[in-house]
Amino acid sequence: MNQRDTMSKRWRIAGINFSHMHMGDLLRNVVDHPDADLVGVCDERRESMAESIESLRIDDAKVFTDYATCMETTNPDLVILCPPTGEHALWVERIAPFGAHLFVEKPFAASLDDADRMIDAAEKTGKRLIINWPARWEPVYFTTHRLITEGLIGEIIEVHYYGGNRGPLYHGAGKAEHEPTAEDKQRSWWYSAEAGGGSLRDYVGYGVTLGTWFNGGQKPVDVTCVTAGADGLEVDEHSITIARYEHGLSKFETRWGTFTDPWTHQPQPKCGFVVRGTKGTISAYDYEKTLRVQTSDRPEGFDHPVDELPAGERNGIEYSLTKLASDMPIEGPLSPEIARIGQQIIETAIRSVQDQRTVPLVDR
């Protein structure tokens, strides 16, 4: 890490490719950070940036439609990338040679091979590759991990996950709602198999990546997955993945088409995790203010309040700048090490669907 990274009081940050609706929220985190400057935004289609340009009042001199021009003009320390899942490796390989740290919005990649291409591209430059999983910034999951790390429920032997929303085209920046048509779906990369669409690729990464964070980095032996979707779609809208570990089973379910969105009204089944250990259990659900805990001493269970996120890690941008400024490792779901295990499980689940059988955990 060079002197500029460790000693600069101001972080120059650019946002490139607005295909994922989370870009607007991430740029808001940049603008709100006291030590960060948004120096550029870029997308081949200027209209894709229009909402963020207006809401964040981005000066026209900072708006680009060519990534190379953006990088050469703005010289950012960190680049936020929000391309379609199927283009994550392509964009990391395009941007990495410019020498910036890379902050890629979830999921990690469309395939394990693409994930490894991303890791290799970043390693060649000596810069950090950071995979942002927004659920990491939910206090309920931060608290779950803390209690697990402290040994409250013993060794983790099961993780159960249900995750999803009404569908990706319902939500713009700031969760603004739009009612998609069948034609909207046909045109969108979210519903393209080649681009890495589908609920499995969109949401199971949350479950298996945070699940791996919760279970201390354990890898399953094999994976079985089944999917379903509406007629005429290339991709799934519902998936169930069963991962068999050396000492038990875990289940990860994804759904586009939940009855309600969990950030407005929790659907049933509730979106979140149930984690079982050798000495207790924790149920943790999206956006809730308490956890439900059972322990050997209190088998009847009790409600546990969630923690406040500590200063310096209240969102992905703040966390990344805190770690980079102190030359500290990127940890947990944002680290390529944990995220790669999640990608292995996703890759194996996809192959299980294709082959209609249980598949040993893949590594390449």
C-alpha positions in Angstrom: 0.0 0.0 0.0 1.5 3.3 -1.0 1.9 6.5 1.1 -1.1 8.1 -0.5 -3.4 5.3 0.7 -2.3 5.3 4.3 -1.8 9.1 4.9 -4.3 10.8 2.7 -7.0 12.6 4.7 -9.3 12.7 1.6 -10.4 9.6 -0.3 -11.1 10.1 -4.0 -13.9 7.7 -5.0 -15.6 7.1 -8.4 -18.7 5.0 -9.2 -18.6 3.1 -12.5 -21.5 1.1 -14.1 -25.0 1.8 -12.7 -26.6 -1.5 -13.7 -27.3 -2.4 -10.0 -29.7 -0.1 -8.3 -27.6 -0.1 -5.1 -25.1 2.3 -6.8 -27.3 5.3 -5.7 -27.2 4.3 -2.1 -23.5 3.7 -2.2 -22.8 7.1 -3.7 -24.9 8.6 -1.0 -22.6 6.9 1.6 -19.6 8.5 -0.2 -21.2 12.0 -0.2 -22.0 11.6 3.5 -18.6 10.4 4.5 -16.5 13.3 6.1 -13.2 12.1 4.5 -14.4 11.1 1.0 -14.9 13.0 -2.2 -17.0 11.7 -5.1 -14.8 12.6 -8.0 -16.6 10.9 -10.8 -19.5 8.7 -12.0 -19.5 6.7 -15.2 -21.9 4.6 -17.3 -22.1 4.1 -21.0 -25.7 5.2 -20.8 -25.9 8.6 -19.3 -29.6 8.1 -18.5 -28.7 5.3 -16.1 -27.0 7.9 -14.0 -29.7 10.6 -14.2 -31.4 9.8 -10.9 -28.1 9.9 -8.9 -26.9 13.0 -10.7 -30.0 14.8 -9.8 -30.4 13.6 -6.2 -26.7 14.0 -5.3 -26.2 17.2 -7.4 -23.2 15.8 -9.2 -21.4 18.4 -11.2 -21.4 17.7 -15.0 -17.6 17.8 -15.0 -17.7 14.6 -12.9 -20.0 12.7 -15.3 -18.4 10.3 -17.9 -19.6 7.8 -20.4 -16.2 6.2 -21.0 -14.5 4.4 -18.1 -10.9 5.0 -19.2 -11.5 8.7 -19.5 -13.2 8.7 -16.1 -10.2 6.8 -14.5 -7.5 8.9 -16.2 -9.3 12.2 -15.4 -10.3 11.6 -11.8 -7.5 9.3 -10.5 -9.6 7.7 -7.8 -8.3 5.8 -4.8 -11.4 3.5 -4.7 -13.8 2.6 -7.4 -17.4 1.3 -6.8 -18.5 -1.1 -9.4 -22.1 -2.1 -9.9 -22.3 -3.9 -13.2 -24.5 -6.9 -14.0 -23.3 -10.0 -12.2 -22.2 -11.7 -15.4 -19.8 -8.7 -16.1 -18.2 -8.4 -12.6 -15.0 -10.1 -13.8 -14.9 -8.1 -17.0 -15.2 -4.8 -15.1 -12.7 -5.7 -12.4 -10.2 -6.6 -15.1 -10.8 -3.3 -16.9 -10.5 -1.1 -13.8 -7.8 -2.9 -11.8 -4.8 -1.9 -14.0 -5.5 1.8 -13.2 -4.4 1.0 -9.6 -7.4 1.7 -7.5 -9.0 -0.4 -4.7 -12.1 -2.1 -6.0 -15.4 -2.1 -4.2 -17.8 -4.5 -6.0 -21.5 -4.7 -5.1 -22.9 -8.1 -4.4 -23.0 -10.9 -5.5 -19.4 -11.8 -5.9 -19.5 -13.1 -9.5 -21.6 -15.2 -11.9 -19.2 -18.1 -11.6 -16.3 -19.4 -9.5 -14.0 -18.9 -12.5 -15.1 -15.2 -12.7 -14.5 -14.8 -8.9 -10.9 -16.1 -9.3 -10.3 -13.8 -12.3 -11.4 -10.9 -10.0 -9.1 -12.0 -7.2 -6.1 -12.5 -9.6 -6.7 -9.1 -11.2 -6.6 -7.3 -7.9 -3.6 -9.3 -6.6 -1.6 -8.2 -9.6 -1.9 -4.6 -8.6 -1.5 -5.0 -4.8 -4.8 -3.3 -4.2 -7.8 -4.6 -2.2 -10.8 -6.3 -3.7 -13.9 -5.8 -1.5 -17.2 -7.5 -2.0 -20.1 -5.6 -0.5 -22.9 -7.6 1.0 -25.4 -5.0 2.4 -26.8 -7.4 5.0 -23.5 -7.1 6.7 -24.6 -3.6 7.8 -27.8 -4.8 9.4 -27.3 -4.6 13.2 -29.2 -7.8 13.7 -26.6 -9.8 11.7 -23.6 -7.9 13.3 -25.0 -8.9 16.7 -25.6 -12.5 15.6 -22.0 -12.8 14.6 -20.8 -11.2 17.8 -22.8 -13.6 20.0 -21.6 -16.6 17.9 -17.9 -15.4 18.2 -18.3 -15.1 22.0 -19.4 -18.7 22.1 -23.0 -18.1 23.3 -24.5 -21.0 21.3 -21.4 -23.2 20.9 -20.1 -24.7 17.7 -22.4 -23.9 14.7 -24.0 -27.0 13.2 -26.9 -25.6 11.1 -27.7 -22.4 9.3 -31.2 -21.9 7.8 -31.8 -18.9 5.5 -34.7 -17.5 3.7 -34.1 -14.4 1.6 -35.7 -12.3 -1.1 -38.0 -9.6 -2.1 -40.9 -8.9 -4.5 -38.4 -8.8 -7.3 -35.4 -6.7 -8.5 -37.4 -4.5 -10.9 -39.7 -3.2 -8.2 -36.9 -1.2 -6.6 -34.9 1.8 -7.7 -32.4 3.9 -5.7 -33.7 4.5 -2.2 -36.1 1.6 -2.6 -38.4 3.7 -4.9 -41.1 1.3 -6.2 -41.9 0.5 -9.8 -44.4 -2.1 -11.1 -42.6 -4.1 -13.8 -44.3 -5.6 -16.8 -43.5 -8.9 -18.5 -41.7 -6.8 -21.2 -39.6 -5.1 -18.5 -38.5 -8.5 -17.3 -37.6 -9.7 -20.8 -35.4 -6.6 -21.4 -33.7 -6.6 -18.0 -30.3 -8.3 -17.3 -31.8 -9.5 -14.0 -33.8 -12.0 -16.0 -31.0 -13.0 -18.3 -29.2 -16.3 -17.7 -26.1 -15.1 -19.6 -25.9 -11.9 -17.5 -26.1 -13.9 -14.2 -29.8 -13.2 -13.4 -32.2 -15.1 -11.2 -33.1 -15.3 -7.5 -30.5 -18.0 -6.9 -27.6 -15.9 -8.0 -29.1 -12.7 -6.5 -29.9 -13.9 -3.1 -28.4 -17.2 -2.1 -25.0 -15.4 -1.9 -26.3 -13.6 1.1 -27.3 -16.8 2.8 -24.1 -18.8 2.0 -21.7 -16.0 2.5 -23.1 -14.7 5.8 -23.7 -18.4 6.7 -20.0 -19.1 6.2 -19.2 -16.0 8.3 -21.4 -17.4 11.0 -20.0 -20.9 10.9 -16.4 -19.9 11.0 -15.4 -20.6 7.5 -16.7 -24.2 7.2 -17.1 -25.6 3.7 -19.8 -28.2 2.8 -19.1 -31.6 1.4 -21.8 -31.5 -1.3 -24.8 -29.4 -2.4 -28.3 -30.2 -3.7 -30.4 -27.4 -5.3 -33.8 -27.2 -7.0 -35.3 -24.1 -8.7 -38.6 -22.9 -10.1 -39.7 -19.9 -12.2 -42.6 -18.5 -14.2 -43.2 -19.7 -17.7 -41.2 -17.8 -20.4 -38.4 -16.7 -18.1 -34.8 -17.8 -18.6 -34.0 -17.7 -14.9 -35.4 -18.9 -11.6 -37.6 -16.9 -9.2 -37.4 -19.5 -6.4 -34.6 -21.8 -5.2 -33.8 -24.2 -2.3 -30.2 -25.2 -1.7 -29.2 -27.9 0.8 -25.6 -28.0 1.8 -24.3 -31.1 3.6 -21.4 -30.4 5.9 -19.3 -33.0 7.8 -21.5 -32.6 10.9 -24.9 -31.7 9.5 -27.1 -30.0 6.9 -27.9 -26.3 6.2 -30.6 -24.9 4.0 -30.6 -21.7 1.9 -33.8 -20.6 0.2 -34.3 -17.6 -2.2 -37.4 -16.0 -3.5 -38.3 -13.2 -6.0 -42.0 -12.7 -5.4 -42.3 -12.6 -1.6 -45.7 -11.3 -0.5 -44.1 -8.1 0.8 -40.7 -6.6 0.9 -38.9 -7.2 4.2 -37.9 -3.6 4.6 -41.6 -2.6 4.6 -43.4 -5.5 6.1 -41.8 -8.9 6.9 -43.2 -11.5 4.6 -44.0 -15.0 5.7 -41.7 -17.0 5.7 -39.7 -14.2 7.4 -36.5 -13.1 5.7 -33.4 -13.9 7.7 -31.5 -16.6 9.5 -31.9 -19.3 12.1 -28.6 -20.6 13.4 -28.2 -23.6 15.6 -25.2 -24.4 17.7 -24.2 -27.2 20.0 -25.3 -25.1 23.0 -28.2 -23.0 21.7 -29.9 -21.2 18.8 -30.4 -17.7 17.4 -33.1 -16.5 15.1 -32.3 -13.2 13.3 -34.5 -11.5 10.8 -34.0 -8.6 8.5 -34.4 -5.1 10.0 -35.6 -6.4 13.4 -34.5 -4.8 16.7 -34.2 -8.0 18.7 -32.8 -11.5 18.3 -34.5 -14.6 19.7 -32.0 -16.7 21.6 -32.1 -20.1 23.3 -29.2 -21.4 25.4 -28.6 -24.5 27.5 -29.1 -22.3 30.6 -32.2 -20.6 29.2 -33.9 -23.2 26.9 -37.2 -21.3 27.1 -35.6 -18.5 25.0 -35.3 -14.8 25.4 -35.2 -11.6 23.3 -31.8 -10.1 22.9 -31.5 -6.4 21.7 -29.4 -5.8 18.6 -26.2 -3.8 18.9 -25.6 -0.4 17.4 -23.0 -0.7 14.6 -19.7 0.7 15.8 -18.3 3.9 14.3 -16.2 3.1 11.3 -18.3 0.2 10.1 -21.9 1.4 9.7 -21.9 0.8 6.0 -19.7 -0.6 3.3 -18.0 2.6 2.3 -17.3 3.7 5.9 -15.9 0.2 6.8 -13.7 0.0 3.7 -12.2 3.4 4.3 -11.6 2.7 7.9 -9.7 -0.5 7.0 -7.8 1.0 4.1 -6.7 4.0 6.1 -5.2 1.8 8.8 -3.9 -0.9 6.4 -6.0 -3.5 8.2 -7.4 -6.6 6.5 -10.9 -6.7 5.0 -12.7 -9.3 7.0 -15.9 -11.3 7.0 -18.3 -11.4 4.1 -16.5 -8.5 2.4 -13.3 -10.5 2.2 -12.5 -12.5 -1.0 -11.7 -15.5 1.3 -15.1 -15.8 2.9 -16.9 -14.6 -0.3 -15.1 -17.3 -2.4 -16.5 -20.1 -0.2 -19.9 -18.6 -0.7 -19.2 -18.6 -4.5 -18.1 -22.2 -4.3 -21.5 -23.1 -2.8 -23.4 -21.0 -5.4 -21.4 -22.6 -8.3 -22.1 -26.1 -6.9 -25.8 -25.3 -6.5 -26.0 -24.1 -10.1 -24.4 -27.3 -11.3 -26.8 -29.3 -9.2 -29.7 -27.6 -10.9 -28.2 -28.2 -14.3 -27.4 -31.9 -13.6 -30.5 -32.5 -11.4 -28.4 -34.3 -8.8 -26.3 -33.8 -5.7 -22.8 -32.4 -6.6 -19.6 -32.4 -4.6 -18.4 -28.9 -3.6 -16.5 -27.6 -6.6 -13.2 -25.7 -6.4 -12.6 -24.8 -10.0 
